[in-house]
């Protein structure tokens, strides 16, 4: 049977008393540091999300102001055209005593038909009953257009005539509406300046597309530029910014490769529809921010890793902005990496120092015990002259040495004073 010496037992016990608490404290300390670092990561991602929300909001305000200037410029152009049209017709009415004979009308129609506004704008006249009096290129003169609808399904001719009839003669009104021509895929917004000639039962309009007169692509170009800037951002080692709308459709994806894709049904490693949760949290946060934590496993990986996204919402664009990254993108960097190194170093030093101190302490106890054990064996073999080691430890070991000395002295006394046996 293998015997384990007291020296080894004491060393082992001391090491355990140093190492176990040290390891426990190290784990607790690391977990606390990890929590602090992860909280810092979440705060950082929320700050990034909020910064982009403010940037996008400011850009939208700038776009709104720019478009207001653009629309005002377009309005001024059609207003100037409407004034010229009014002067032409009003002058003819004055010359003809308030009526227009056929020849005068034809002359006015010819002159107005030559008048263009921007790339495709023109002057038109519609009577109260919804018939074209003057159409573009005179190709639809006399046609009934009362039931025409714009791209939003509104009865645009009825709206134009209704607004026009509310105007006093000489007053100019306006109406904007979306319109799509044959062969086009997207509607564009038109503006019409309106005039009213009650004696003729005419509503006269000068209409054109906004983008025929001024640059209306500023909004879309600016938004695309913002999307490109977002897609270029790298967070941590592999994080990026994603943006969806309320329906969960990608507005900005990683490297913009999946823009327009519906990811509303995407599940994390736990089967949670995390995009839907993120949308709810972002919208509920209002002008604030929130976070979405979710385990995610990429193709080729053997296990999921925890990921986190900072969330904010831009109502004007219906954007949920989510800068996201894996927690372990930061685990080897900065504070957490330094804490891990420090804790490991301290633990190793503590174990080495504890072992050394334990060895010294155990040797101080076991060394005199070994000597007394050797002396005890000699005494047991009858050698009462065996030297009892002098121990000055001022503890129970010293008391044991003193007791052994007293015991040997007593044995010697008994041996010396023992009476010889009586003869019979």
Secondary structure as GFF3:
##gff-version 3
##sequence-region A 1 424
A	DSSP	alpha_helix	6	95	.	.	.	ID=ss1
A	DSSP	alpha_helix	102	114	.	.	.	ID=ss2
A	DSSP	beta_strand	122	127	.	.	.	ID=ss3
A	DSSP	beta_strand	132	134	.	.	.	ID=ss4
A	DSSP	three_ten_helix	136	138	.	.	.	ID=ss5
A	DSSP	alpha_helix	156	165	.	.	.	ID=ss6
A	DSSP	beta_strand	173	179	.	.	.	ID=ss7
A	DSSP	beta_strand	188	197	.	.	.	ID=ss8
A	DSSP	beta_strand	202	209	.	.	.	ID=ss9
A	DSSP	alpha_helix	210	213	.	.	.	ID=ss10
A	DSSP	alpha_helix	218	232	.	.	.	ID=ss11
A	DSSP	beta_strand	240	244	.	.	.	ID=ss12
A	DSSP	beta_strand	250	252	.	.	.	ID=ss13
A	DSSP	three_ten_helix	254	256	.	.	.	ID=ss14
A	DSSP	alpha_helix	274	284	.	.	.	ID=ss15
A	DSSP	beta_strand	290	296	.	.	.	ID=ss16
A	DSSP	beta_strand	305	314	.	.	.	ID=ss17
A	DSSP	beta_strand	319	326	.	.	.	ID=ss18
A	DSSP	three_ten_helix	327	329	.	.	.	ID=ss19
A	DSSP	alpha_helix	334	380	.	.	.	ID=ss20
A	DSSP	alpha_helix	396	416	.	.	.	ID=ss21
###
